[in-house]
């Protein structure tokens, strides 16, 4: 995808001309607003790669266009995208000039990017450490709770994720923390990890081959964390996407944040449902109204007996909003899970009039996307 026609200033005519001329021109200059920092970007580098190479710590998470952590506004210049980012950026995002630095290359001599004031977000800085698996516990037939002991304590915001790497496997995997963060960091962390059939990492993980093996961990990553506000909360989770949602909800309960909340958790059958004890604990401690809906997509006789409902999570969005007794425009939505669920929910929200600025999501993809 080429978004040059959406740029505010046409600076790219000479830059995108002949290869010989391009080689003679200085490398594109990328300026960051409002900080005033700048760096040069190689023609075969993404904006993110060049920044990190120059020692500038731009925000990022998965670095493959999936999480949206590197989203920023292109205020001047042209870029080209190295992939289809339609799943992460909405149509309105693109119309307003937003890009992903991890998927964008410079296509004009000058690029100006606008980032929010990151210093005001309270997001802990990323750091690298090492650790090892100390416990594995099956939650369902294909999801494990995995605990790691780390060499050094790390800090994160509830809902964020870590990149985990192991020797012999080229690409690091990203997994969300499944618990609330400790105030001053912690040396033991846990994750809910779904088995990917044939997956280089999860096949070894589920077989026990990685127990005790040294792992590299980089954290925190991602923009999926609770924003300040007073509006009602609609949380949606599917599969292992329950991990960051539990992290957010347990942290909010501990901090006694007073906001009404409905959680819709989607699974195939009753055997795929887990975490009920933690949801009940959250409900007991929650300041405000809290209830959860468990939706099973594979219809069977056990659904009603277990107190669950039938269908996909999207079938229960409107009734969940109604239960909050507020207008849709007043609802803040947080959702995490498989791409199909996220995309279907986004389409549903578009149809019922919830603006994308009120929606925060973490799309869980398989190892081909690094997640």
N, C-alpha and C positions, 0 to 999 in steps of 0.2 A: 504494500500500500504506500502511496506517495501522497503526503498531505501538503505539498508545497503550495497548492492553490489556496489553502486556508491560512497561509502566513500573512502577517500584517504588512510586511514590507518586501518588495521584490529586490533581493540582493544577489540572486543566484545566477544571472544570465552568464557572466563570464566564468563562474566557478564550474558550472556543469557543462562546459564546452569540451574542447578537444582534450585528450589525455595529456598531450605534450604541454599544453598551456597550463593545465591543472598542476602538473609536476613543478612548474616554474613558480607558481603562486605560493605564498606562505600558507601554512596550515590554518584551517579555520579557527577563529577565536571564539570561545564560548564564555559568555559573561553571565554571572549569577546575580539575580536581584532578589532581595534588596541588599545583599551583603557586599556587592562590588567585586567579589572574587572573580578571577578569570583563568582560563587555561587554554592550551592548544589541543585540537583534536585531530588525530590521524584519519586519513580518508577511509581506512579499513577498520577503524575502531568505532564502537558505539560511544555515545556521549558519556555513559556511565563508566565504561572501561577507561576512557581517556582521563576522566576526573580522578578515578582511583589511582591511576598511574601517576598522576601529578600530585598525589598526596591530599586531594580534596575529598573529604568523606561525605559524599552525597548519600541520601537515604536510599536503601535498596533492601530487598529480601531475597527472593528466589533468583533474580537476575535472568529469568527466562520469559518475562512478560506475563506471569501468572498472578502475582500477588498484588500488584498495583502500588507497591511501596515507593517506587521511583517516579510516580506520577507528578508532573509539573506542567506549568503553562508556558507555551512557546509564544513570547511576546514580539519577537522579531527574528527574521531569517527563515530558512527553509531546512527541513529534515526529510529523510526518507526512512521508512520503517522496514526492518529486516524480516518482519513476520506479521501475521494477521493478529492485531490486538483487539479485535472487536469484542471478545469476551470480557476483557478487563476494562476497556474504555467504552462508555456508552456513546450513543450517537450525539447526544448533547455535549459530552466531554470533548469529542473530536471537533464539533462545530465551534466550541468555545476556545479551541486551540490547545487542548491538553494533549500531552504525549507521554510516553514511557521512555526514560533515558536509556534503559537497558536494551531497548529495541529500536533506537533511533540513531542514525548517522547524519553528520553534518552535510548539508548540500548547498551551503552558501558561505561566503567568507566570514560573516559574523552571525552568531547565534546568541540570542538573549533569552534566558530562562528565568521564570519567576517561581520561587519556592516559598512556602509558608515560613513563618518564623519558627524554625525547628527548636530553638532554645526554649520556647514557651510551651512546648508539648510535653515536657517531662519524660520523654522517651530515653531510657538508659543508653549509653554508648555501647556499640558492639565490641565484643572481645572474644578472643579465642582461648580455649583451654582443652584439656584432654580428660578422658574418663573411661569408665568401663561399666558394662551391664552387671548389676548385682541381683536383679530379680526380674522374672517374667511370669505374668499371670494371665491365663486366657479369660477374656470377657465374653467372647462369642467364638464360633468356629473359625472366624478369620480375623479377629481383632485381639491383640495382646496389649496388656498394660506392661510397659517396660520401664524399669527404674535404673538410673545411672548414678554412680558416685563420681564426682568431678574432682580434679586436682585443685581447682580454685573456685570460689563462689562466683556465681553470675547473677545479674539482676535483669528483670524483664517486667513488662506490663502484662497484666492478665489478658490473655487472648493471643499473645505473640507466639512466635515459633523459633526453633533452633535449626541450624543446618548441622547434620551429622554425617561425618565421613569415616570410611574405614579403608585401611590399606588393601589394595588390590581391586577396589571398585572405583572407577574413574570419577563419577559424579556424586557429589554429596546430596543427601536427601533432606527434605525439610519436614519437620514434624512439630505440631503445636504442643506446648506445655499443657498438661491435663490437670493442673492444680493451680491454686492461687499463689502469687509470689510472696516470698518472705520480705520483711521490711528492709533488711540489710544484705540481701542476696542469700544464696544457698548453694550448698555443695551436693545435695541430692535432688534430682529432678525426675519427672516421670512423663510418659507420653502414651497415647493410645495409637497403636500402629496396625494398620490393616495389611493383610497379606495380599501381595500382587502375584498372581500365578506366573511363575517363571521369572519373577523379579530377582535381580542379582543380590540385592540387600535383604529383602524380606524372606526369601527362601532360606538363607543362612541364619537369619534371626530366628525364625520359627523352628528350625531344626536344632537350635542351640549352639551352632558353630561359632557364634559371636560372643558367647558368654565368657567374660573375663578378658576378651580381646581389647586392645587399646583403640579408642574411638576419638576422633577429633570433633569438637563441638564449637560452633560459632553462634553467638546469640547476643541480643535478641534481633529478630527480623519481623517485618510485616507491620501493617497499619491497622490491624484488626484488634482494637481495644476500645473500651468504653469511653465515650466522650462525655464531657460535663453537660448537664441539662436536667430538666424536670419532667420531660415528656414521658409518656408510657413507653414501655419496651416490648417489642415483639421479637423473640429469638427463635431461629429456625436452625435445626441441626439434622444431619443425615449421616449414618455410619460413624466413622471415626471423627467426623466433624463435631461430635459432642464434646471433644476434649477442650477446645478453646472456649466454647460456650459455657461449659462447667467452670472453667477458670475464671471467666468474667463474672458469672453469677455468684460463685462462692466468694470472690473478692468483694463484690458489691454488698453481699449479705454481711460479711465481716465488717465492712465500713459503714453499715447501716444506712446505705443509700435508699432514700424513700421514693421509689418509683414503681407504679403498678407494672406487672410483667406477665406475659404469657409465653411459654415455650412450646413449640411444636417440634417433636422429634420423630423423624421418619425412619422406618425399617421395613424389611420385607415381611418377616414373620415374628411371632413372639420370641422365638429362639435368638433373634438378632437384637433384641432389646436388652440394654444393660444400663447400669448407673442409676437405677431407680432409688436405691438407698440414699445416694447423694442428692438426688432431686427432692426427696422427701425432707432431708435435713435442711436444704436451702429453703423450702417452703415454710418450715417451722421458724426459721430465723429471719425471714424476709420482712423488711419494713414496707408495708403496703400490701396490696393484693398480689398473690402469685398462684398460678396454676399451670399445669402442663398437660399437653395433649400428645398421646402416642398414636401415630398413624401407621397402619400396616398396609403396604401396597399389595401384598399377596393375600387375597381374600381366603379366609378359612373359618371354621366354626369357633376357633379359640378367641377370635378377636373380641367379641362382646363379653365372653366369659372372663377375659383378663382385664376388662375395663378400658380396652383400647377402641379406636375408631378405624374404619376402613378407608383406604384411598391413599393418595399421595399428599405430601405436606401442602401443596398448592390448593388442594381441595378444601383445606381448613383455614386458609389465610383470612378470608372475609369474616368467618364466624369468630375467629380469634381476635380480630380487630374490634368486632362488635362487643365481645366480652370485656374489652378494655374500656368501653363506654366513652370513647373519645372519637373525634374526627380523624380520618386517615392521615390528614396533613400534620397531625400532632404526634404521630407515632414514629419512634426511632427504631429501625430494624437492624438486627445483627444476625447474620447467617453464615454457616460453615458446613461444607460437605461436598459431595461429588458435583462435577460441572453440570450435569444434566439437571440436577435439582436446583442449583443456583440460577441457571439460565431460565428454567421454567418459572421460578419465583420472580425473577426480574421482569419477565414478560407479564406475569400476573400483576405485579405492582404498577407497571406501565398502564395496564388496562384499567386499574381502579384509581389511578391518579396519585400514587405516592411518588414524590420527586426523588430522583436518584441521590440527591444530596442528603437525604435522610436514611440512606441504606449503606451499611458497611458489610462487606462479605469477604470470606476467605475461601477460594475455590480449591478444593483438594484434587489434584491430578496425579497420575501415576508417574513412574520413574522417567518416562520419556520427556516429561516436563521438569524433572527435578523435584517432584513433590509426590 
